Amino acid sequence: MVSGLFPAWFRGGLCEPGYVPDFNDLTLLPFCVGLTLLGLIGSWAAWRRRGAAAGTRGVAWSLLPISLYLTGLLELVWDVVRSSVSWVTHLIFSPTVWAGVALFGVSVVLYVVSGVARGRGRNRGSKEEAQSKPAAPAGELTAKGSEPASAAPAKAAKPARGSKAKQQESSEFDEIEDILKRHGIN
């Protein structure tokens, strides 16, 4: 027997007295070799019909079953698939799991609602403060102290700057549109 043909976990038990091979031990190697051979035949056909790139890709996929077996990863893949199927079937048929899914959904909805309410609470608080604060003339003493006389005109000047900036942006966009139209791009 060639020592590198079988994985170590497979070789150890074969020669021991009283060892009864498991179903997986008897069927996985021939199954993987058969899949690899079928894949290689299909890869040869793909190589002839669609070229070297398709054939090479087919060879790469064809070698996976035997490589998974020889590295011992096939059992790992099988366990993952079996566990996933078991979890899905328990998910579908178990009322306890559905109760857990429902509670998870409720917690996500509550979290999102609390974030929306928190955002609205911040905006509402700042609006209420702005509405409840009486407008004091510039230079007059308030509870927070005196406001400089230049504060009120500065606040009024900001919207004028914003409208001027909007005018500049719109004129820039008009220029860009003109350039695009001249070059035939709509």
N, C-alpha and C positions, 0 to 999 in steps of 0.2 A: 504494500500500500504506500502510495506517495504521501509524504508527511505534509506537504503544503496544499493538498487538494481539499481537505476538510478542515473546518475550524477546530480549534483546540477543545471547545466544549463538546464537539461531536465525536472526536477521536477518542477521548478519555474513556467513555463508557462502552465502546464497541467490543473491546476484547475482555472485559471483565466478566467473570462467571456470574450467571444469574441475571445478566442485563437483558431487559426486554425493551427493544426500541419503541419509542413513542410514535404515535401516528405521524407527528410532524417530522420526526427523523426519517421515516420511511418515504414520505411523499414530497417533502419540500425540495430536495435536491433534484429528483427527476422532473418535477413541475417547473422549477426555475430553469433547468437546462432546456426543457421543451419550449418554454416561453422565449428563451434567448435564441434558440434555433429558428423558431417561427419569425421572430423579429429580424434575424439576419437574412432570412429568405425574403421577407418583405423589403428589407433595406436594399438588397441586391436588385429587386424589381424597381424600386424607386430610383436607384442609381441609374439604371438603364433608361427609364422613362423621363425622369425629371432632372437628372444631372447629379454631379458629385456632391453638391451642397445638401440636397435632399437625402441622398444615400448615406452621407456621413452623419447627418442628424439621426437617421434611422438606426445606424449602428450604435450611436451613443445611447439611444433609448433602449436598444436591444440588450445591451450589456448590463443594464441596471438590475434585472432580476437575479442574475447569477452573482453579481457583486454584492447585492444586499444579503444574499444567502451566505456567501463566503465570509463576510464581515460580521455576521450575526445580527445585522440590523433588520433582517426580515421579520424576526420574532418581535422586535420592538415596534416595527410598523404594524404588524398584525395586532399586537396588544393595544396600540393607540386606536386602530380602527374598531376593534372589538369593544373597547371602553367607550368610544364615542357613540357607537350604535346602542350600547347599553344605556348610556346617559340619555340619549334622545328618546328611547322607548320608555324609560322611566319618566322623562319629562312629559311625554304625551299622555301616559296612563296613570300618573300619580297626582291625586288632588293636593297632596302636601307640597309637591313641587310647584303646582300652579298657584297655590297660596303664596309661596315664596316669590314667584315671578310677579304676582299682583302687588305684593308689598314692595318689591324692587321698583315697579312702575310708579307706585304711589310716592315713594321716596324721591324719585327723579322729578316727578311733577311738582312736589312740594318744594324741592330745591330750586327749580326754575321759577316758580311763583314767588318764592321769597326773594330771589334776585331781582325780579321785575318790581316787586313792592318796595324793595330797598332803593332801587333807582328812582322810583316815583316819589318816595318819601323825601329824598334829597332835593329833588326839583321843587316839590311842593313847599318845603321848608324855606327855601331861598325866595320863592315867590311871595310867600306870606310875610317874610321879613321885609321885602321891598315894598309891599303894599301897606303894611302896618306902620312903617317908618314915615313920619310926615316930612314933606319936602321943606327943608329949611333954606332960607335965603343965604347966599354966599356971605361968609364973614360973620354969621350969627353963631352964638354959642349954643351947642347942643349937649345932650347927656354924655356924648363921647368926647366932647371937647370942641374947640372951634375948628371949623372947616375953612381952609384958605380960600380967599376970594377968587383965586384963579381956578378952583376945582370945577365949578359949574360950567364955565365956558369951555374947559377942556373936554368935559363929558359931551357937551353939545357938538364939539368939533369932530369927535370920532366918527359919527355917522356920515359927516361930509367927506371925511377921508375914505370911508368905505365905499361911498357912491362914486368917488373919483377913481378909486381902484377898480371898481366894476366897469367904469367907462373905459379905463385903459385896457382891461382884459378884453372887453367886447371889441375895442378897436383892433387889438392884436389878433383876435379871432377873425375879424373881418378881413384883415390883411392876409392871413393864412388862407382863408377861403378864396380870396381873389387870386392868390398865387396858384392854388390847386386848380381853379377854373381855367386859368391861362394855360396850364399844362394838360388840360383835358381830364382831370381827376375830379370826380364828383363825390 
